[in-house]
Amino acid sequence: MKINRVIFGIICFIALNFAMDSLFAADPESPTRRFGIFIGSNNGGSDRNMLNYAVTAARSMSNLYNEMRMIDNADSFLLLDTNISEINMRFDEIHRLVASSRAVNMRTEIVFYYAGHSDEEGFLLNREKYSYSALNEQLSGIPVDMRIVIVDSCASGAFARIRSGGRSFPFLPENAEGFIFLTSVSDNETTQETSRIESSFFTHSIITGLRGAADSDGDGQITLNELNRFANAESLVRPEISLAGMQRSSFDIQARGSNWFVMSNINRIASGIVFDGSFVGRLSIRNNHNHLIAEFTKAERFLELGLIPGRYRITLDHNDKYLFAEATVVQRSRSDISILDFLEIGPDDNISLYTFFYNETYEPFPYPTIGFINRAIGDHRDFQLGLVNINTENLTGFQAAFINTTGREFSGFQAGFVNTVGLSFSGFQYGFINSNGNTNGYQAGFVNSNYGNTNGFQTGFLNITSKIMTGVQLGFINYAESYESGIPIGFLSIVKNGGYQAIEYSVSSFSVYNIGFKIGIEWFYSAFYFSNSQLEEFSLDTFAVGFGFGSIIPLFGNFLYLNPEISYFYPLADGENMNYASFSLNFGVAIGKFSILFGPTLTWFYSTGWFSGREPLGEFPQFFDFYSHSIDDYNRIVIGARVALRFRF
């Protein structure tokens, strides 16, 4: 009996070791803890075109590493349209986490991913440049066993400079070990984006390859060699590339033997789709939200993709035929797909005119949907007409209804009570409430809301841009999270980052006590005033409120500037029959956040009651003036001066 127990224990021990070896086959020195920083920045500065999908690409790459169980959520940091300070904070946090892992003898790795603009000196983050030397210092300072750097940006191949017959990267130390580097393009190429995949070709190929499509030997492990071969092969089969030139990925290795370094392990995710070797062709896989998850050319061999649980739509371009299949992936299982699971789709399939209460169709669908609620899943290129219209892909046509919604890029026209676009917007919205992801066109409505970047034109009572504004806002109230260029015009314009806010005390020809508040941007701001014209006795009759606009025009850097302002004042006295408008041409001298301003003023006093009941102006208390001229009993021009102390915050 004891012998049997001993034998049983030995068998269990061997089985346990085998299971552990299989689990950590992707990393020979198990266990391994990976950390990740994923950065996406659409804005590369005022002299660069705004990217559409750098932020989306970074989010997709971060999700991939989490879904494939390569990086835990707690060890992954996603930074979107970020700044240098936040990047350095995340590096410091990872440094502390790595130190705690090494204390228990764990192997550690870090993945750094960047999508956005760059030049030969560094990454371009809005108005900031994150230099390669700074990245070198951060990566080299973290004591990990391997550093994986993936860069998807314009001219990212320029990082790899030829030195002494070999490649080196400007932000890596000489003869550095423990580095793997992948870039998207060569020195003179630009990263190519497309709305169909909501990413660049390079990032999309890397994500598809890491899910399992790059597994050329079928062992369930994706090595760096396999990944690079797959990305290069994918760059040669995309028809869109012929319009802009060829795009190839490039990489260099700064560690011995890293050709066979395992980038991902399909066995680590408990769910996915298994394609047998019975067919070849171009596969496209979309999730239940119609997002393109993977696209690649399948060879005549067994292939497994790691996917999270959900319902997937699979299309196959096979022998000049268009085939369709659906697969449901559940937790801890694989869904098997063979050629027998596909159905051929003819050119007339799924085409009809929908006019009933609720309509739903799938791509291709180049016909209108007319009804109470219409939901067209796929590229909808004509128009929708109904009370509620929903489209979860690109809409390049026309929507007219009470509520219009598109889940993706919109390039047409919307007219209705509520208009919503989930992502990029390049057309025209006209309605009571307009909402979209990125404004590149025109919004006209009572409320215009944009939770992305505004590069076009917003006009309405309330205009909101939750990110970067580079266009024009025209409305009673304007709000933008960040300002780069363009102009907000309105009664009240609030710009959180890059805006202009100041408080001021001034003395003018007519008011000894003036408090002013300025808000907007330097080129165009609103001004609100509260003043008192009485030198000896304060009473409500001596107070006035004012409103105006101003602009700051630099003359000598930030030190000396010209500040023209126009304002209108309304006395609070009961029965007062006189208002006045004033133009001042101020010269400002800035000392830190404080400014001293002085300049002449031209003020027009006029009697109210334009159509009847006007009374002569009479006398008006004033501090001083240089010149006063009465045009008639109801209008007077006064030339004076103004001195102010302003604090910008």
HELIX and SHEET records of a PDB file:
HELIX    1   1 LYS A    2  LEU A   23  1                                  22    
HELIX    2   2 ALA A   54  GLU A   67  1                                  14    
HELIX    3   3 ASN A   73  ASP A   75  5                                   3    
HELIX    4   4 ILE A   84  ARG A  102  1                                  19    
HELIX    5   5 TYR A  132  GLY A  141  1                                  10    
HELIX    6   6 SER A  156  PHE A  159  5                                   4    
HELIX    7   7 PHE A  201  THR A  208  1                                   8    
HELIX    8   8 GLY A  209  ALA A  213  3                                   5    
HELIX    9   9 LEU A  224  GLU A  234  1                                  11    
HELIX   10  10 PRO A  239  LEU A  243  5                                   5    
HELIX   11  11 SER A  258  TRP A  260  5                                   3    
HELIX   12  12 ILE A  266  ARG A  268  5                                   3    
HELIX   13  13 ILE A  339  ASP A  341  5                                   3    
HELIX   14  14 LEU A  540  THR A  542  5                                   3    
SHEET    1   A 5 SER A  76  LEU A  80  0                                        
SHEET    2   A 5 THR A  32  GLY A  40  1                                        
SHEET    3   A 5 ARG A 107  SER A 118  1                                        
SHEET    4   A 5 GLY A 122  LEU A 125 -1                                        
SHEET    5   A 5 GLU A 128  SER A 131 -1                                        
SHEET    1   B 6 SER A  76  LEU A  80  0                                        
SHEET    2   B 6 THR A  32  GLY A  40  1                                        
SHEET    3   B 6 ARG A 107  SER A 118  1                                        
SHEET    4   B 6 MET A 146  SER A 153  1                                        
SHEET    5   B 6 PHE A 179  THR A 183  1                                        
SHEET    6   B 6 SER A 250  GLN A 254 -1                                        
SHEET    1   C 2 ARG A 161  ARG A 163  0                                        
SHEET    2   C 2 GLY A 166  SER A 168 -1                                        
SHEET    1   D 2 GLU A 193  THR A 194  0                                        
SHEET    2   D 2 SER A 199  SER A 200 -1                                        
SHEET    1   E 2 GLN A 221  THR A 223  0                                        
SHEET    2   E 2 VAL A 262  ASN A 265 -1                                        
SHEET    1   F 3 LEU A 303  GLY A 306  0                                        
SHEET    2   F 3 GLY A 272  PHE A 275 -1                                        
SHEET    3   F 3 ARG A 334  ILE A 337  1                                        
SHEET    1   G 5 LEU A 292  LYS A 298  0                                        
SHEET    2   G 5 GLY A 281  ARG A 286 -1                                        
SHEET    3   G 5 GLY A 310  HIS A 318 -1                                        
SHEET    4   G 5 LYS A 321  VAL A 329 -1                                        
SHEET    5   G 5 LEU A 343  GLU A 344 -1                                        
SHEET    1   H10 TYR A 358  TYR A 362  0                                        
SHEET    2   H10 THR A 369  ILE A 377  1                                        
SHEET    3   H10 PHE A 383  ASN A 391  1                                        
SHEET    4   H10 PHE A 398  THR A 406  1                                        
SHEET    5   H10 PHE A 413  VAL A 421  1                                        
SHEET    6   H10 PHE A 428  ASN A 436  1                                        
SHEET    7   H10 TYR A 442  ASN A 450  1                                        
SHEET    8   H10 PHE A 457  MET A 469  1                                        
SHEET    9   H10 VAL A 472  TYR A 483  1                                        
SHEET   10   H10 ILE A 487  ILE A 489  1                                        
SHEET    1   I10 TYR A 358  TYR A 362  0                                        
SHEET    2   I10 THR A 369  ILE A 377  1                                        
SHEET    3   I10 PHE A 383  ASN A 391  1                                        
SHEET    4   I10 PHE A 398  THR A 406  1                                        
SHEET    5   I10 PHE A 413  VAL A 421  1                                        
SHEET    6   I10 PHE A 428  ASN A 436  1                                        
SHEET    7   I10 TYR A 442  ASN A 450  1                                        
SHEET    8   I10 PHE A 457  MET A 469  1                                        
SHEET    9   I10 VAL A 472  TYR A 483  1                                        
SHEET   10   I10 LEU A 492  ASN A 497  1                                        
SHEET    1   J 2 SER A 424  PHE A 425  0                                        
SHEET    2   J 2 ASN A 438  THR A 439  1                                        
SHEET    1   K 9 ILE A 553  PHE A 556  0                                        
SHEET    2   K 9 LEU A 560  PRO A 571 -1                                        
SHEET    3   K 9 PHE A 543  GLY A 550 -1                                        
SHEET    4   K 9 PHE A 524  ASN A 532 -1                                        
SHEET    5   K 9 TYR A 513  ILE A 521 -1                                        
SHEET    6   K 9 TYR A 500  SER A 508 -1                                        
SHEET    7   K 9 ASN A 635  ARG A 648 -1                                        
SHEET    8   K 9 PHE A 594  SER A 607 -1                                        
SHEET    9   K 9 MET A 578  ILE A 591 -1                                        
SHEET    1   L 8 ILE A 553  PHE A 556  0                                        
SHEET    2   L 8 LEU A 560  PRO A 571 -1                                        
SHEET    3   L 8 PHE A 543  GLY A 550 -1                                        
SHEET    4   L 8 PHE A 524  ASN A 532 -1                                        
SHEET    5   L 8 TYR A 513  ILE A 521 -1                                        
SHEET    6   L 8 TYR A 500  SER A 508 -1                                        
SHEET    7   L 8 ASN A 635  ARG A 648 -1                                        
SHEET    8   L 8 TYR A 627  ASP A 632 -1                                        
END                                                                             
